[in-house]
Amino acid sequence: MPAAARAWSDREAVALLVHILYFVFLAGAYRYGELSYAYPVMRGGGPMIVAASGVLVFGEVLRSTEWLGLLLVCGGILAFASGAHDRRATLFALANAVVIGAYTLIDAEGARASHAPVSYTLWFFVANGLIITFMGAFSRRGEVLPYFRKHWMRALIGGACSVGSYGIALWAMTRAPVALVAVLRETSVIFAAVLAAFVLKEKLTRRRLVATGAVLAGLVVLKL
């Protein structure tokens, strides 16, 4: 096998493994912690890892204002999750923050190398779906098919949103610094906090409102 093809196969294998770990850690974090806690911890740590590694991987050096905006956004995201919580939720969420940073760097490099971010996105989502379905069928025998029959529409809508949102993020990473795209993507914690409050009836405290302000301030600084 040519060296370039072998390197591409290795990259695909690593990307697939990292994405499988993401879903495993995601399930663990949500099993032991609230959405409004686990989600900000997971999404807030990833951009900092990407920003610190982006210089080495892509040679992308951020300006001082961009670093300030990034720190404000990440600080606001992590402020969402301050307070006492189940240690298992924290461990799963922190582990997933590392995974998110890793797959962001791997996928950004893959999307740029392939020059086809949409195709790159689709292949591993299909592979992820097959592997995760197999894992679910093995661990919860007899439950997966009845659940899918009952909730197939929700699954299709959720899957389409997941593929679309990540495809857009990868496309953006081919045209802008990876660290900036990563941090802008994680502002979704604001929407997660609102949904957690109104749908899951979790508390939207004053601290989390201040954290929202920090995230918005960081976005303004990034646009300067």
PLY file of the C-alpha trace (Angstrom):
ply
format ascii 1.0
element vertex 224
property float x
property float y
property float z
element edge 223
property int vertex1
property int vertex2
end_header
0.00 0.00 0.00
1.42 3.45 -0.87
2.58 5.52 2.10
-0.03 8.26 1.49
-2.90 5.76 1.32
-1.64 3.98 4.43
-1.42 7.30 6.32
-4.96 8.17 5.25
-6.24 4.76 6.44
-4.50 5.25 9.79
-6.10 8.69 10.15
-9.55 7.27 9.39
-9.10 4.50 11.95
-7.99 6.93 14.67
-10.84 9.34 13.85
-13.39 6.54 14.08
-12.02 5.30 17.42
-12.01 8.81 18.90
-15.61 9.43 17.82
-16.73 6.13 19.36
-15.08 7.18 22.64
-16.94 10.48 22.42
-20.34 8.77 22.44
-19.31 6.35 25.21
-18.12 9.19 27.47
-21.13 11.31 26.50
-23.51 8.59 27.69
-21.57 8.24 30.94
-21.61 11.98 31.64
-25.38 12.22 31.08
-26.02 9.08 33.11
-24.54 10.63 36.26
-24.96 14.38 35.73
-27.43 17.01 34.59
-27.30 18.33 31.03
-26.63 21.87 32.29
-23.56 20.58 34.17
-22.04 17.87 31.97
-22.46 19.64 28.65
-20.58 22.85 29.56
-17.68 20.90 31.09
-17.34 18.77 27.98
-17.67 21.60 25.51
-15.67 24.18 27.47
-12.49 22.15 27.80
-12.22 21.12 24.16
-11.54 24.57 22.63
-8.73 25.29 25.06
-7.03 22.03 24.05
-7.53 22.90 20.38
-6.18 26.43 20.82
-3.10 25.19 22.68
-2.43 22.46 20.09
-3.36 24.42 16.96
-0.02 26.22 16.89
1.86 22.92 16.77
-0.51 21.05 14.44
-1.50 23.77 11.97
0.93 26.60 12.72
-2.02 28.90 13.50
-1.09 31.73 15.87
-4.00 33.64 17.36
-3.94 37.40 17.96
-4.14 38.73 21.52
-7.78 39.80 21.08
-8.66 36.35 19.77
-7.05 34.74 22.83
-9.01 37.12 25.08
-12.27 36.24 23.34
-11.47 32.53 23.53
-10.72 32.75 27.27
-13.95 34.67 27.91
-16.02 32.12 26.02
-14.36 29.11 27.67
-14.50 30.74 31.10
-18.19 31.44 30.66
-18.81 27.89 29.49
-17.06 26.40 32.51
-18.85 28.83 34.84
-22.10 27.21 33.77
-20.94 24.04 35.46
-19.50 25.31 38.76
-20.75 23.74 41.97
-20.91 20.31 43.57
-21.84 17.39 41.33
-21.44 13.64 41.04
-17.73 12.85 40.64
-18.49 10.25 37.97
-20.22 12.86 35.82
-17.19 15.14 36.21
-14.72 12.41 35.23
-16.72 11.39 32.16
-17.18 15.03 31.13
-13.49 15.91 31.55
-12.46 12.80 29.63
-14.81 13.82 26.85
-13.34 17.33 26.78
-10.00 15.73 25.90
-11.71 13.56 23.27
-13.48 16.60 21.77
-10.18 18.46 21.50
-8.58 15.40 19.86
-11.30 14.74 17.31
-11.52 18.43 16.41
-7.84 18.50 15.48
-7.95 15.12 13.72
-11.08 15.94 11.73
-9.92 19.44 10.81
-6.73 17.96 9.37
-8.72 15.23 7.60
-11.22 17.68 6.11
-8.42 19.90 4.84
-6.47 16.97 3.40
-9.53 15.49 1.69
-10.75 18.86 0.28
-14.27 17.41 0.76
-15.56 18.18 4.29
-19.08 16.93 3.52
-17.87 13.53 2.29
-15.43 13.32 5.19
-18.27 13.96 7.63
-20.63 11.41 6.11
-18.28 8.43 6.11
-17.59 8.37 9.83
-21.17 9.16 10.82
-22.28 6.08 8.87
-19.50 4.02 10.46
-20.30 5.41 13.92
-23.98 4.56 13.51
-23.25 0.96 12.57
-20.79 0.39 15.41
-22.91 2.09 18.07
-26.00 0.17 16.94
-24.02 -3.07 17.25
-22.77 -2.07 20.71
-26.31 -1.22 21.83
-27.73 -4.45 20.44
-25.02 -6.43 22.23
-25.36 -4.70 25.62
-29.17 -4.30 25.57
-30.38 -7.33 23.70
-33.98 -7.11 22.57
-34.34 -3.41 23.41
-32.77 -1.57 20.47
-35.20 -2.55 17.71
-38.39 -1.90 19.75
-36.98 1.46 20.87
-36.14 2.45 17.31
-39.62 1.46 16.12
-41.13 3.73 18.76
-38.75 6.68 18.34
-37.55 6.39 14.74
-38.61 9.92 13.81
-36.74 11.42 16.75
-33.67 9.37 15.81
-33.75 10.53 12.20
-34.19 14.19 13.12
-31.43 14.02 15.74
-29.10 12.24 13.34
-29.73 14.77 10.57
-29.05 17.68 12.94
-25.84 16.03 14.16
-24.50 15.37 10.66
-25.49 18.84 9.43
-24.03 20.76 12.35
-20.71 18.93 12.33
-20.45 19.08 8.54
-20.82 22.86 8.72
-18.18 23.03 11.47
-15.69 21.02 9.40
-16.38 23.14 6.34
-15.68 26.26 8.44
-12.40 24.72 9.65
-11.17 24.57 6.05
-11.60 28.36 5.80
-10.80 29.75 9.27
-8.44 28.99 12.19
-9.50 25.75 13.86
-9.36 27.22 17.39
-11.82 30.00 16.50
-14.28 27.62 14.85
-14.02 25.26 17.82
-14.79 27.96 20.37
-17.67 29.44 18.35
-19.16 25.96 18.02
-19.20 25.51 21.79
-21.43 28.54 22.35
-24.18 25.95 21.95
-24.01 25.65 25.75
-26.21 28.76 25.92
-28.95 26.95 24.00
-28.36 23.81 26.06
-28.85 25.80 29.28
-32.14 27.24 28.02
-33.40 23.84 26.87
-32.34 22.25 30.16
-34.30 24.91 32.07
-37.51 24.78 30.04
-37.59 21.16 28.85
-35.78 19.25 31.62
-36.75 21.71 34.40
-33.16 22.24 35.53
-32.35 25.48 37.34
-31.14 28.50 35.33
-29.34 30.28 38.18
-27.93 33.81 38.39
-24.44 32.36 38.02
-25.39 30.77 34.72
-26.88 34.03 33.49
-23.56 35.76 34.26
-21.78 32.93 32.44
-23.99 33.58 29.42
-22.88 37.21 29.50
-19.22 36.13 29.52
-19.80 33.91 26.49
-21.52 36.72 24.60
-18.73 39.17 25.54
-16.17 36.70 24.24
-18.04 36.46 20.92
-18.00 40.26 20.60
-14.24 40.34 21.25
-13.68 37.62 18.64
-15.41 39.80 16.07
-13.20 42.85 16.78
0 1
1 2
2 3
3 4
4 5
5 6
6 7
7 8
8 9
9 10
10 11
11 12
12 13
13 14
14 15
15 16
16 17
17 18
18 19
19 20
20 21
21 22
22 23
23 24
24 25
25 26
26 27
27 28
28 29
29 30
30 31
31 32
32 33
33 34
34 35
35 36
36 37
37 38
38 39
39 40
40 41
41 42
42 43
43 44
44 45
45 46
46 47
47 48
48 49
49 50
50 51
51 52
52 53
53 54
54 55
55 56
56 57
57 58
58 59
59 60
60 61
61 62
62 63
63 64
64 65
65 66
66 67
67 68
68 69
69 70
70 71
71 72
72 73
73 74
74 75
75 76
76 77
77 78
78 79
79 80
80 81
81 82
82 83
83 84
84 85
85 86
86 87
87 88
88 89
89 90
90 91
91 92
92 93
93 94
94 95
95 96
96 97
97 98
98 99
99 100
100 101
101 102
102 103
103 104
104 105
105 106
106 107
107 108
108 109
109 110
110 111
111 112
112 113
113 114
114 115
115 116
116 117
117 118
118 119
119 120
120 121
121 122
122 123
123 124
124 125
125 126
126 127
127 128
128 129
129 130
130 131
131 132
132 133
133 134
134 135
135 136
136 137
137 138
138 139
139 140
140 141
141 142
142 143
143 144
144 145
145 146
146 147
147 148
148 149
149 150
150 151
151 152
152 153
153 154
154 155
155 156
156 157
157 158
158 159
159 160
160 161
161 162
162 163
163 164
164 165
165 166
166 167
167 168
168 169
169 170
170 171
171 172
172 173
173 174
174 175
175 176
176 177
177 178
178 179
179 180
180 181
181 182
182 183
183 184
184 185
185 186
186 187
187 188
188 189
189 190
190 191
191 192
192 193
193 194
194 195
195 196
196 197
197 198
198 199
199 200
200 201
201 202
202 203
203 204
204 205
205 206
206 207
207 208
208 209
209 210
210 211
211 212
212 213
213 214
214 215
215 216
216 217
217 218
218 219
219 220
220 221
221 222
222 223
